[in-house]
Amino acid sequence: MENIKNKIIEVCQRLHDRNLLAAADGNVSVKENDQTIWITPTGQTKAFMNNQELAQITQDNKIISGTPSSERKLHLAIYRNCPTAKAVVHAHPPHAIAWSLAFGDLKELPYKSLPEVILATGKIPIVPYARPGSDEMGDNLSPFLPDHKVLIMQKHGAVAWGETLDEAYRGIERVEHISYILKLAIELKNSKMNLEELPADEIKELFELRTQIGNYNL
């Protein structure tokens, strides 16, 4: 039990350090067994929690101990629809959220440009908006389960589940990295690509110097 709780704290700190959530945003849970789920508490800053603050609930949403996240129904919907799910991470990765804000009609993150997206996650759906903490959050998510392990929640964040907590965490990390690459690609494509170059004679001198000194020690 202590190992599970400590791992949740570690992942919360990682999420905060990677700017994948801020302050009391987001929530993390781990299914200990068929009855017990450990989940982060409501209203607590994820970077500074200790494992004594974690809450414990059952799969039918009964509170065993602590003050569980107000968004626990999101987690319970995943556990209910995904028999192999052992962990759920919900975070607020900025670039992933930005895609759902900028392109309100987008049904999924563009995936056909990046082979690692197809290989690692397949499609990444954008789930229709639901008010945080509402039953609708789980209801809107259910049609995408268990086929998709990584999803963007419109105007809200992202959620990933896995057979381990590390797998769920990697899902959030990956969706943010993909979202950032796609954003950069669009910006570069739409730019005038008018970078100021060094003078031609300076470039020539530098290449001659490179020949003299060999490969520069990067």
C-alpha positions in Angstrom: 0.0 0.0 0.0 2.7 2.5 0.9 4.5 1.8 -2.4 1.3 2.7 -4.3 0.8 5.9 -2.3 4.4 7.0 -2.7 4.3 6.3 -6.5 1.2 8.6 -6.8 3.1 11.4 -5.0 6.1 10.9 -7.3 3.9 11.1 -10.4 2.1 14.2 -9.1 5.5 15.9 -8.6 6.6 14.8 -12.1 3.4 16.3 -13.6 4.0 19.6 -11.8 7.7 19.7 -12.8 6.9 19.1 -16.4 4.2 21.9 -16.4 1.5 19.4 -17.1 -0.6 20.7 -14.3 -0.5 23.7 -11.9 -1.6 24.3 -8.3 -4.5 22.0 -7.3 -5.3 21.0 -11.0 -5.6 17.4 -12.1 -5.9 14.1 -10.3 -4.3 10.7 -10.2 -5.6 7.4 -9.1 -4.4 3.8 -8.7 -6.6 0.7 -8.4 -5.2 -1.3 -5.6 -7.6 -4.3 -6.0 -11.1 -5.0 -7.2 -12.6 -2.9 -4.4 -10.1 -0.2 -3.4 -8.9 2.8 -5.4 -6.4 5.4 -4.1 -6.9 8.9 -5.5 -5.5 12.4 -4.9 -7.5 14.7 -2.6 -9.6 17.6 -3.7 -8.2 21.1 -3.5 -4.6 20.1 -2.8 -1.5 21.4 -4.7 -0.1 18.3 -6.4 3.6 19.4 -6.0 3.4 19.5 -2.2 1.2 16.6 -1.2 2.2 13.8 1.1 0.9 10.3 1.0 -1.2 10.7 4.2 -3.4 13.1 2.2 -4.5 10.6 -0.4 -8.1 9.4 -0.3 -9.5 5.9 -0.7 -12.7 5.1 -2.5 -14.5 2.0 -3.8 -15.4 1.3 -7.4 -19.0 2.3 -6.6 -17.9 5.7 -5.3 -18.1 5.1 -1.6 -15.5 7.1 0.4 -13.4 4.9 2.7 -11.0 7.6 3.9 -9.9 11.1 3.1 -11.5 13.8 0.8 -11.2 12.4 -2.7 -11.1 14.5 -5.9 -14.3 16.0 -7.0 -13.5 14.6 -10.5 -13.4 11.0 -9.3 -16.3 10.0 -11.4 -14.1 10.5 -14.4 -11.7 7.9 -13.0 -14.5 5.5 -12.0 -15.9 5.6 -15.6 -12.5 4.5 -16.9 -12.2 1.7 -14.4 -15.8 0.6 -15.2 -15.2 0.5 -18.9 -11.6 -0.7 -19.1 -11.1 -4.0 -17.3 -7.3 -3.8 -17.6 -7.0 -0.3 -16.2 -5.0 -0.1 -13.1 -4.2 3.7 -13.1 -5.6 7.0 -14.4 -3.9 10.3 -14.7 -5.8 13.5 -15.5 -3.8 16.6 -16.1 -3.9 20.0 -17.8 -1.2 19.9 -20.4 -1.2 23.4 -22.0 -0.6 22.7 -25.6 -3.1 19.8 -25.7 -5.8 22.0 -24.2 -4.9 24.8 -26.6 -5.7 22.5 -29.6 -9.2 22.0 -28.3 -9.7 25.7 -27.7 -8.3 26.9 -31.0 -10.1 24.3 -33.1 -13.5 23.8 -31.5 -14.8 21.4 -34.2 -11.8 19.1 -34.1 -12.7 15.6 -33.3 -9.2 14.2 -32.8 -5.6 15.5 -32.6 -4.0 15.3 -36.1 -2.2 12.0 -36.1 -1.4 11.1 -39.7 1.8 13.3 -39.8 3.7 11.6 -37.0 4.5 7.9 -37.1 5.1 7.7 -33.3 1.5 8.8 -32.7 0.2 5.9 -34.8 2.6 3.4 -33.2 2.3 4.5 -29.6 -1.3 5.8 -29.2 -3.2 5.5 -32.4 -5.9 8.2 -32.6 -6.2 10.7 -29.8 -9.9 11.7 -29.6 -11.1 15.1 -28.4 -13.9 14.3 -26.0 -16.9 16.8 -26.0 -16.9 19.3 -23.2 -18.4 18.5 -19.8 -18.5 20.5 -16.7 -15.7 19.5 -14.3 -16.9 17.2 -11.6 -20.1 16.3 -13.3 -21.5 12.9 -14.2 -21.3 14.1 -17.8 -17.6 13.9 -17.7 -17.7 10.1 -17.4 -20.7 9.8 -19.7 -18.9 11.7 -22.5 -15.7 9.7 -22.1 -17.4 6.2 -22.1 -18.0 5.9 -25.9 -14.2 6.2 -26.4 -13.4 3.4 -24.0 -11.6 1.0 -23.8 -10.3 1.6 -27.4 -8.4 4.8 -26.5 -5.9 5.1 -23.7 -5.1 8.8 -24.2 -7.8 11.4 -24.7 -8.0 15.2 -24.8 -11.0 16.7 -22.9 -12.3 19.7 -24.7 -11.5 23.0 -23.0 -10.3 21.1 -19.9 -7.3 18.8 -20.1 -6.2 15.3 -21.0 -6.7 11.9 -19.4 -4.7 8.7 -19.8 -5.1 5.3 -18.3 -2.8 2.3 -18.2 -2.1 -1.1 -16.7 0.5 0.7 -14.6 0.8 4.2 -13.3 3.9 4.8 -15.3 2.0 3.9 -18.5 -0.8 6.4 -17.6 1.8 9.1 -16.9 3.6 8.5 -20.2 0.3 9.0 -22.0 -0.1 12.5 -20.6 3.6 13.3 -21.4 3.2 12.0 -24.9 0.0 13.9 -25.8 1.6 17.2 -24.7 4.8 16.5 -26.6 2.7 15.7 -29.8 0.6 18.7 -29.3 3.7 20.9 -29.0 5.3 19.5 -32.2 2.1 20.0 -34.2 1.8 23.6 -32.9 5.4 24.3 -34.0 4.8 22.8 -37.4 1.8 25.0 -38.1 3.6 28.1 -36.9 6.7 27.4 -39.1 4.5 26.6 -42.1 2.6 29.8 -41.7 5.8 31.9 -41.1 7.6 33.9 -43.8 10.8 31.9 -43.1 12.8 35.1 -43.4 15.7 34.4 -41.0 18.6 36.8 -41.1 21.7 35.0 -42.4 25.3 35.8 -41.6 27.2 37.7 -44.4 28.4 35.4 -47.2 32.1 36.2 -46.5 31.7 35.3 -42.8 30.0 32.0 -43.7 32.9 31.2 -46.0 35.5 32.1 -43.2 33.7 29.9 -40.7 33.6 26.9 -43.0 37.4 27.4 -43.6 37.9 27.6 -39.8 35.8 24.4 -39.4 38.2 22.6 -41.8 41.2 23.7 -39.7 39.8 22.8 -36.3 37.8 19.7 -37.3 34.4 18.9 -35.8 33.3 21.4 -33.3 32.8 19.9 -29.8 29.1 20.4 -29.4 
